[in-house]
Amino acid sequence: MGLIKKLIFTVIFLVVAILFLIAAQSTVGNYNYSQSSNLTSQTANSTVYIQNGVTGVVTINDPFLNRTTRIDVIYDPLDTGSGFIVNKNGYIITALHVIGDLDSLNKQTLKTMDSNDINRYVERAAVKGYISEYNPELNSEIAANTSTNPDKINSNITTDFLIERNLVAVQSSKQLIKVNLPGTQSTPLNATLVATGNPSADEDVALLKISTPVTNLHTLAVNSKKPVIFEGLHIYGYPGLDNAENSFTNPSNIKPESSSGLLTSEVYKNGTNSDSFDINSIYENIANWFMLIAYPGTTTNSNNTLYYGTTAATTQGYSGGPVVDSHNNVLGIIIFSIESDKAFKKQLRFTSSLFLSSQYIIQLCKKNHVPIKVVNS
């Protein structure tokens, strides 16, 4: 009989918790694309737009035109994301995957770009530029000579074809990370990668430094205190800017947006696999809600990397952006959004996004002797 009573109590408690979450979420408001005028200026002025790309020089031997052409890859953007200024000397925190190897990320592996990765992207950019500028028929010519379906061939396949035959040679290549500051900044600034979290443990965080000295930078303080269940929070970032070149050409269009919601769960992870972070895995953490409510501050799975779930909805481009509390102190950085095609789950929206705990930001800055403001409130 006692077991039945406990079961009934657990069910009632679960229902109440769900209803409370829905009601609280409605009160706080969960919006995606607010105008920048509605943002807290302190956080918005600290949130930067980041673009990861490559530059280099490649020579291409066209076997069909029998010519050798030098291609200058001025800048080829690979991915975009967000970050925030953590130190007035130009240090920026972002997600590792924003400035990491995109191909590895697509394979659910987190890693920085090495020289082979950079060469690969420069080769692809050069071949794409060559096709566009000098030989628009190169793809179809290769398809005809390799019995490949012309509809399935693309510049990447063409690049592989030319590389296999030693028809592409990289003369120089480098990764080029660009940062756009909010407001009146007319041109993007180059940045260098200082350090990252541990990729094998899924510490998806990176420390950058702007290469050019900049004055009047707005920094954010980092909160070392663990957030609590149902705590309200705000996420800042640059969603939907897939065409980064146009965005940089028009810096007035580079404005951060925000999303608000509630903290719903703790999620522990070790090793990158984005598929494991689908909506179902969040429901499996529902027992953790009770632990968080009944025993605030309790930590489990302390050997794994700590993420938090939130009802705040985000989209591609928010990655690396700051997640802040009501005092504009950083609780962590947004990593990715969670989608669900089921109406019931969309309506409840227990967890729409996951963000990495601020403790990894503090550790990374301390390890690299970068002074930051840390609060505990």
N, C-alpha and C positions, 0 to 999 in steps of 0.2 A: 504493500500500500504506500509505503514511504517513497519507493521508486516512482510510482505513478504520480504522486504529488510533485516530485521533483521534475518529472517530465512535463507535467501540465504547467508548472511554474516557468520552466525554460521556454515553452512555446509562447506563453503569455508575454514573457519578457522580450522574446524575439519580435513578436508582433508590435509591442509598444516601441521597441527600438526602431523598427522600420518606419512606423508612423511618425515617430519623433524626427527621424532623419528627413523624411519627405517634407514634413511641416517646416523644419528648420531650414531646409534647403530653399523652400519657397520664400521664407522670410529673408534669408541672406541674399538670395538672387543668384542665379547661375546663368551668366550671359557670356557670349563669345566675342562679339565684335563691338565693344563700346568705343565711342569717339575718344581721341586722346585728351580732349578737354575735360573729360570726366575722370581721368587718371590722377592719381596722387603724383604731383610733379616731382617729388623727391625720387620716387622709384622709377618713373618714366625717364627722367634725366640721367639715370644710371644704367638703363637698359640699352644694350648695343646690339646692332645687327651684324652678324658674322657671315662671311662667305669663304668657303674653302675651295681652292682651285690650284691650278698648276700653270707654269710658264716654261718655255724652252725653245730649242731649235732642233729641227729634224730634217734629214734629207730623205727623199722618196724617189726610188727608181721605178718608173712606170714601165712595165713589161710590154704594154700595148702601144704606147706612144714612143717607146724607146728614148726616154728623156729622164734626166735627173733634176729634181727641183728641191730647192731649200725652202722650208716652211718655218716661219717665225710664229710660234704660238705665244702671242702677247699675253693673253690670260684666258684660260678656259675654266669657267666656274663648274664645280662638281656638286656642291651642296650648300645650303644656307641654314642658318639657325640664329640663336639669340645668346646673350650672355649679359653679365653685369660687371660694372667697375667695382673692384674690391679694395683698391689702393690708389692713392692720388698720383703715384708714379707711373700709372698706365697699366697696372695689372688687371686682368680680366678673368673671370671664371665663366666657363661654358661646359657643355657636355663633350666628353671625349669623342663620341660618335659624330659630332658636328664637324670636327676637323680631322677625323680618322679616315681609314680606308673604306670607301663606299662599297666596293665589291665584297669585302669581308663582312660588312654590316648586313648586306643582302643575304649572306650565308649564315647570319646569326652569330658572327664572331666579332668581337670588339678588339681593334688594334689600330696603332698609329700607322701612318704611311711611311714605308721604307723606300729606298732608292729604286727598287724594282717596281713598286707600286706607282711611284711618280713617273717613271719612264713609260709605264703602260698607259697612263692617262695622257701623257704628252703625245705619245704615238697615235692614240685614238683621235686626239684633237687635231693633229697634223693631217692625218689621212682624211678626216672629215672636211677640213679646210681645203685640202688638195682637190677632193672630189667636187666641192662646190665651186672652186675657182678655176681649175684647170681641166678636169676630165669628169664631167657629170655621168659618163657612161661606164666608169670604172667598175661599179658594182655589177652591172649587167654583163660586162665583159668577163669578169671573174666567174659569174654564175654560168655563163655559156661554156667556159673552159674547164669547169669542175663538175658539170652536171648537177649543179645546185639549183633548187627552186628559186627563181628570181624574186618571188614575193617574200621569201624568207631571209634573203641576204641583206645585210646592213653594213654600216661603216665599220663596226667592231669586227664583224666576220671578215670583211675586206682587209682590215688591219692585220688580223691573225694570218691571213693568206700571204700577205706581203712579208710579214716577219718570218714565217716559216721558210721563205725563199731568200732571206737576207736582203730584202729590197727596201728595208727601212732601217735608218741609222740615227740614233739620238746623239746629237752633238753636245747638248746641254739640257738640263732639266732641274727644276726645283719646285717645291710646294710653295704656294703663295697664299697666305691667309690675310683677308682684308676685313677691316672693322669700320663700320659706319656709326658715328655718334649721332644721337637724336638731336633735333634742332636745326641749326644753321650750317652744320658741317657740309662743305661743298664737295669734298672729294673723300673717298675711302682712305683709311690709313692702313699701312702694312703692319702686321703683327707677327711675332715669333712664338713658337710653342716652347714654353719653359719646362713644364712637367705635366704628368698625368697621374690619375689614380691607377690602381692595379687592374689591368684589363681582365686577367684571368679570374679575378674575384668579382667582376662586374662593377667595379668602381668607376662609373661612367662620368668622370669629371676631368677637366683639363684647366691648366693655368697658362694664360697667354700674357704677352707684354707688347704694348704698342711701341713700334720702333721709333717713332718721332715724338719728342717731348710735347706734351699738350698741357696747357694750364686750365684751371677752373674745372677740373673733373669732379663729378658728383659721385661719391662712394656710398655704399650701403654697408651697414653693420650686419654681422652674422650672429644669429641667435644660437647659443650652445645648448639651450634647454629643449628637451623633447616636447613636441607639441602634444596636445591631448585630444582624445576622441571628440569629434563634433566641433573642434575649434575652427573658426572661420579663417579663411586665407585668400590671398589674391595672387594670380600668376600673370607675369608680364612677358611679352614676346612679340615676335614679328611673323604672324601667320600668313601663309599663302603667297609668299614672295618667291615663286619658283623662278621667274625671270629676273635674276639678280642683276644682270647687266643693265637692264632698263631702270631698275630701282636705283642703282648707283648713278646713272646718268641724271636722274631726277631726284636728288637728295630730299626735296621737299616731300616726296612720297614716303620717305622712310620714317614712319611714326609707330611707336609701340602701341599695342593694344593689350587688353587685359581680360581675364576671366576670373570669376569668384566662385567659391564653394566651401565645402566643409571637409575636414579630414575624416576619413572613414575607416582606415585600417593600417596596420603595419604589415609589410611584406618583406620577407627575407629571401635573398637570392645570392647564388654563387655560381658564376659562369653565365655568359650572355646567351640568351635564347628568348627572343621576343615573343615567340609563340606561347611560351609558358605563362605569359602575362595576359592571357585572354580573360574575358569577363568571368569565365567559369572558375578560374584559379582564385579570383578575388572572393567568390562566394565560399570557397573552401576555407578562406581565412575568417569566416564569420564568427567562429569560436573565439578568435582573437579579440573581437569586439568586447566580449564579456570580460576577458582578461584586462583589457584596457580600461573598461568602465569600473570593474570591481577592484582592480589593483593598478592605479595610475602609476606610470613610470616603470612598470615591470618590463624587463627585456628578456626575450627568448631568442634562441638561435643566434647568440651574440657573435659567433664565428663567421656568420654570413653577412652580406652587405645589406644595409637597412634602407628600404624604400618606404614611402607612405602613399596610400591611396587617397584620392580626393574626388569629390563630385564635380569639381571645376573642369569644364570641358576645354580641351585644347586641340590644335590641329598641327599639321606639319609646319615647321618654322618656329614654333614655340620652344623647341628643344634647346636646353641650356639656359633658358630664361629664369629669372629669380622667382621663387615662391616666397611671399612675405606674409607676416602676421599683421595684426591691426596697428602695430607701431612701425611698420615698414622695415622690420628686421628680417633678414633672410632665414627661412626655415630649410631651404634646400634649392635644388634646381630641377626644373621639369625635364623628364626624359622622353616620355611618349604618351600618346593617348590610347585609350582602349575603346574599340568599337564593338557594337553588338547589333545584329540584324533582327533581334527579337523585340517586339514592341513592349512586352512586359518588362524586360530588363532595361530598355531605354527609358521607360517611365520611372522605374525605381532609381536607376542611375546611381547605384551604390558607389561605384568607382568609375570615373570617366578618364582619369589621368593618374600617372604615377610619377613621383618625384624622389630624387635621391636626398638622403638626410644631409643636413648642414655639417655634420661631424666630419665628413670626408673633405669638405671645403676647408675647414679649420686645420685638419691634419695635413693637407696638401700645402697650404700656405706656410704652416709652421715648419714643415720639412724643408721648404725652399727659402726659408728666412725672409718671407714677405710679411711685413707687419700689417695686421688688419684689426679692425675694431670688432671685438667679440663681446656680446652682452649675454646675460642670463636672466631673462625675464619673460 
